[in-house]
Amino acid sequence: MTVGSREKILRAAAEMIAEDMTATLSVRAVAARAGVSTGSLRFHFPTQRALQDTVLARIYEHVIPDDPIRDRSLPARDRLVNCLRQVLAPAGVGEEARRAWGAAYEAFIAPDPTEELRTAYFAYERASAGRVEYWLGVLADEGVLSHEDRTRQVKFLLTVLNGLSIERALPASESILRTETETLYTAVDCVLSTSTT
């Protein structure tokens, strides 16, 4: 069976990300890796963003086939909140969250910010941003969000998640689940409402 140029491009881009999460997927590099012309790549993916979104969608469909963002039986806001909860779940609560933040502090905050440390942190940050971008891309494809540059929306949601994960490590005077749910819905509503104006 002959593999078409679109498939070659997607495979090459996925391989590049698998090898290095910090790969930028430049048109020339992906085209060279796929063995196609840059014109062919641009035909299938007119923008670098279109290529990145398609590759991330493929990766996440493979890694998380039952991703909550695809459960169209729920409203978009509930699906996005469920996805954001997935990010928070591994951090745990209380002692588990304190250990996770202690490890993050020792790895990224306490040492001098060497170039190697910065590269490692940015790779982690980029992977997190890619996951949120993917979810927003699915909603944009459904017409719930505009296809505008989502950089601010992603940064906002990641900042909310970071704050909530720190909150999980701190003493709480009320139900963390209740306040966390309220905060997630407020953040999601903000993203959904600002994208339509």
N, C-alpha and C positions, 0 to 999 in steps of 0.2 A: 504494500500500500504506500503510495506517495504522500508525503507530508506537505501540505500547502505552506506558502510563505507566512501566512498569518500564524499558523501553529508553530512554525520554526521560530518566529519572533517571540511568541509567548513562552516557549520552552527555554529559549536563550535567556530571556529576562528573568524567568523563575530561577534558572541555574545561577545567574549572577547574584540574585538576592540570597539564595541558599548559601553561596560561598562567602558573601560579605553583605550583611544587613545594611551597611552604609553605602552600598552601591547606588549611584545616582541614576542609572539607566539612561545614559546619554544616547541620543539617536545613533550616533556613529558607532559607539561601543556595542550596542545591542544588535545593530545591523551587521556589523563585522562578525560578532559571535554567532548570529543566525545564518550567516552566509547569504544575506540578501542585500539589495541596494538600499540606500537611505530613502530613495523615492518609494520603494515598495513598502518600507516601514511606515512612511508618512501616509501612504494610500490607506493602509489598514488602521493606523493610529495617527490622526492629524496633529495631535499635541502630545507632549511628553506626559501630561496629566492623564490623557485617555489611556496611554500605555500603562502607566502606573496603576490606575484604577482597575483596569482589566486584569493585570497580573495579580494584584492584591486580591481581587474577587476570586480568582481561580485558586490561589493559595488558601484563602480562608474557607472556600467551599470544600477543599480537600481536607484541610486540617480540622475544621469545625463544620461538618456537613449539616448538623441540626442547629446552626447558629440562630439565636432568638430573633435576629433582625429579619430573618426570612419567614417568620411565622405570621403570615398576613391575616390570621384570624384575630390578631390583636391590633389595636390602633398603633400608629407609628410611635407615639410618645411612650407607650408601655413597652414596646419592643426595644427602643433605644435605652430606656431605663434598665431593662433586664440585661442588656449587653454591658452597660456600665457597671452593673452589679457584679458581672463576671470578673471584671478587672479587680474589684475590691475583694472578692471572696478569698483568693489565695493569701492575702495579707493577714487574715484572721482578725481577732479582737483581743484586747487586753494584753496579756503577757506575750502571746504570739505576735501581735502587731508591734509591741515594743521591741522584740527581738529583730523583726524585719527592719524597723527603722534604725535600730542600733547598727545592723549590718550595713545598711545604706549609708549611714553616717561614717562608719569606719572605711567604707570603700570609696566614697565620693566627696565627703565634706572634710574630714579630719586631715587627710594627706594634702600636700601641696599639689595644685592642679597641673600636673605634667601633661604634655601633649598626649601621651599614651592613655592617661586617666580620662582626659577630655574626650578622646576618640571613643573609648569604651562607654562613657556615659552617653554621648550623643548617639551611639548605635542603639543603646537601650531606649533612649528617648524617641528615636526615629521609629523603632519597632512599635512602641506604644501609640505614637501618632498615626502610624500606618493602619493600625487596627481601628482606631476611631474614624479615620478618613474613609476606610472601607465601609463602615456602617453608615456614615453620612452619604457616601456615594450610592449605596443601595436605596436610601430614602430619596435621593435626588433623582435616581432613575425611575422611581415610582411617581415623581412629581410632587412629593411632599416638601422637598427643599429645592432651592434653585441650584444651578450648576456653577454658581459663583465660586470664587476662590474661598476655600473652606479653612484656610490657615488659622484665621482668628477664632473660628468656631471650635476647631480642634484644640487649640491652645487653651481656650476657655474651659472646655470640658476636662482636659487633662489637669488643669489647675484645680478645678473642683474635686477631681478624684484624688489628687495629692493631698488637698486639705482634709478630705474625708478619711483618708488612710491615716493621717496624723491624728485626727480626732479619735480614731479607733484605739490608738495607743495611749491616749490621755484618760484620766479618770472622768467618768460621766455621771451627771446628776439625773439624767433621764434616759429613756430607752434610745440606744444608739440606732436601732433599726428604724424607729419612727422618725427621728430627726434626719437620719441619712436618707430615708425615702423621700421626705419632704424636700430636702436639698436637691436630690437628683431630679425630681420632677420640676422644681423651679429652674434648674439649669437647662433641662431638656426643653421646657416651655420657652425659655429665653431664646435658645438656638432655633427652635421651630418658628417662633413668631418673627424674629429678626430676619430670617431668610426669605420671608414672603413679602417684606416691605420694600 
